[in-house]
């Protein structure tokens, strides 16, 4: 009698497990139908965000290049100003030290 009741209990357990599995599978399928439209909008927004980020990265790289060129131009202008000042000092020294000769041959 114990064997029969044990076997019957075992089959009842397997049947309950099967019913539970079917119920969970149906709920998952219904849930996916509800979630998919939301996932599509999320994926499209993620795609838009990635496109914006790539455009911003491109703009940032261009800005970095422009800033670097401006830095180099500013450095060149500073060096040119120093060279110009050195030339002016040299010219003023020559002008100050210039002693005209008394004779002029034309």
Number of C-alpha atoms within 10 A of each C-alpha: 5 7 8 9 10 11 11 11 12 12 12 12 12 11 12 12 12 12 12 11 12 12 11 12 12 11 12 12 11 11 11 12 11 11 11 11 11 11 12 11 11 12 12 12 12 12 12 12 12 12 12 12 12 12 12 12 12 12 12 12 12 12 12 12 12 12 12 12 12 12 12 12 12 12 12 12 12 12 12 12 12 12 12 12 12 12 12 12 12 12 12 12 11 11 10 9 9 9 8 7 6 5 6 6 3 3
